[in-house]
Amino acid sequence: MIRKFINRFFVSLFIVALLGLFSACGGSPHWGTSAGVDLTWGPNGPKVRPNVSVGVYNGGHW
């Protein structure tokens, strides 16, 4: 009877620790990439320039 209680206690403790680990990883930095084109207007007409950016996002959830 006591052994069953101890086993449940350690399993519950492991699950709580695992959930805490997952919640701590939620605030870690994320890599973000984006690609597209920039359209700028000048005196000789429009210019299209490719745009690729890579950055680190560290501000909450997406």
JONORPE-V312510 format. One record per pair of residues at least 12 apart in sequence whose ideal C-beta (glycine too) atoms are under 6 Angstrom apart, sorted by the first residue. I is the first residue (numbers start at 1). J is the second residue. Records with the same first field share a line. If there is no record, write none. Layout:
I->J, J
//
This chain:
29->56, 58
30->57
32->55, 57
33->54
34->53
35->52
36->51
37->50
38->51
//
